[in-house]
Amino acid sequence: MADFSSFLKEGTKGHLIGIGGVSMAPLAEVLLGMGLKVRGSDSTESEKTAHLRNIGIDVRIGHSAMNLSPDAQFVIRTAAANDDNPELIEARARGIKVFERADAWGAIMRDYKNALCISGTHGKTTTTSMCTHIMIAAERDPTAMIGGTLPLLKAAHRVGSGDTIILESCEYHNSFLSFFPTVAVILDIEEDHLDFFKDLDDVKNSFRRFAELVPPNGIIVANYDDKNTMDSIEGIDREVMTFGLSDRADVYARRIKMVGVNTEFDIYYQRKKFTTVTLHVPGMHNVKNALAAAAATICLGAGPNAIKYGLAGYGGAGRRFEFKGKFNGADVYDDYAHHPGELKVLLDAVEPLGYKRTILVFQPHTYSRTTAFFDYFISQLRRPEVLLLAEIYAARETNKTGISSADLAAKLDNSKFYKTFEDIENALRKVAGPGDIILTVGAGDVYKIGERIVE
C-alpha cells in the first residue's frame, strides 16, 4: 500500500467513510485546511456532519457506491466501516487506494518536529486536552486532535503553526501503530476492546509496540503506579519519564487538597517542587491525568507557569463530566465512561461531592464489552442510589448472544431497564429532585437524554 504522505498535496481529491466520527471529522477539516478536496459519508446526521457542510465539505448520509466521486484519488475509512461497505467495495473495484484514518494522521504528524501521542485505556481525551491547554499557555501554537470537543477551541482539533502536534492515540485495531510519536504517553493499560484483542497480554503487547515507535532520541511517558503499563515497557531501550502519585515517579503530586470540584496540589519533578496547580475538575483520576500532562509537556520544554496556568484554564472536555444544566433542582452532568473501570473512577469522583443521591442513566456500549465485563459492570452499577438503564448501543456490532441491558437490570436492586429514551425521560421527571446529581453516561447517544430534560 502507498504511503498516505504522497497524497498530502494541494488539490488531491479524497473520500472519507464515516466522516462524522470523532476522529474523522477533524481529519476532514485538517485535510481541507491543507488544500485537499475532501468529501465523505456517514450513516447518520449529526452536529459534526452539519458543521462539515457549513465549511464547504460535501457530506452524504447513507453509504452507497454512488457517493464515491469519479475523480476520487484516495479513500479513508473509519474503524467502524466493515469490508462489505459499498463505498469500500467500489473503491477497490476502481483501484483507489484505501487508508485507515490512523494512516492519515500518521502521515500528517511526520511533518512536525514534536509529535506528542497520548495513549491508554482511560483518560486519553482529558490528558490530550490538558496538554493542549499547557502548550497553548507556553505559546507553542500546537496542532491538536482530541477525542472530544474542547471548550477552549470550540472544536475537537486545532491547526497551529508551531512545531508540535498533539494527538489522542487509540489502541483499538492497533490504530496507534500507524503513528510516529517523538513523545509517547501511556496512561494505563486494562483489558478492553476484546472484540479485537485476545486478552490482556495481547493489549499489553500492542502498547509495547507503540512505545517502540519512539525514536532513540524520543521519550516514553509512563504511569509508574500502573503495573500493566510498567510491565509493558520493561527493559525498553528508550528514555522513560514516569508520573504517578508515588514519590518514586519522576513527576508526582504532594499536598493534594480537594474542595468541591476543585483540586489543589503541588507538582514535583526530580524531587523538587516544580509548580502549584489548581484543577477545576474533580477526582483523583484527574490529578493523575494532570501529572501525565505535566510530564509530557516537560519533555517538550514547557515551564512551570505554562503548566500552572494551562491546567488552571482547563475546565473539562465535551462529554467528560460535562455540566449540562439543571432539571427539577438536580444538577445534570454527562460523561463518556463506557468501560467499568471508567465508571469506577467517575463514581469515585462524584461520591465525595455531597449530593443527596446519584441518579445514573447508563447506556452500555457494544454487546462484546457488556458480555466480557458483565460482573465488573454489576459491581459498579450497584453503587448509585438510582439506576436507569438504556438498551445497549450496538456501535459497530451485531448482537450474536442476545444480551440486553435487561440482563444487567435483573441482577441489580437499584435499577430498571427502559426500552426508549422517552421512557427514561419520563422516569427522570418523576424521580429527580433538589440535591440530586443526574449522570447520563456511555459512549453512544445517551447524552441526548440530559440535553432534552435540561431544555
Buried (B, 14 or more C-beta within 10 A) or exposed (E): EEEBBEBBEEEBBBBBBBBBBBBBBBBBBBBBEBEBBBBBBBEEEBEBBEBBEEEEBBBBEEBEBEBBEEEBBBBBBBBBBEEEBBBBEBBEEEEBBBBBBBBBBBBBBBBBEBBBBBBBBBBBBBBBBBBBBBBBBBEBBBBBBBBBBBBBBEBBBBBBEBBBBBBBBBBBBBBBBBBBBBBBBBBBBBBBBBBBBEEBEEBBBBBBBBBBBBEEEBBBBBBBBBEBBBEBBEEBEBBBBBBBBEEEBBBBBEEEEBEEBEBEBBBBBEEEEBBBBBBBBBBBBBBBBBBBBBBBBBBBEBBBEBBBBBBBBBBBBBBBBBBBEBBBEBBBBBBBBBBBBBBBBBBBBBBEBEBEBBBBBBBBBBBBBBBBBBEBBBEBBEBBEBBBBBBBBEBEBEBEEEBBBBBBBEEBEBBBBBEEBEBBBEBBEEBBEEEBBBBBBBBBBBBBBBEBBBE
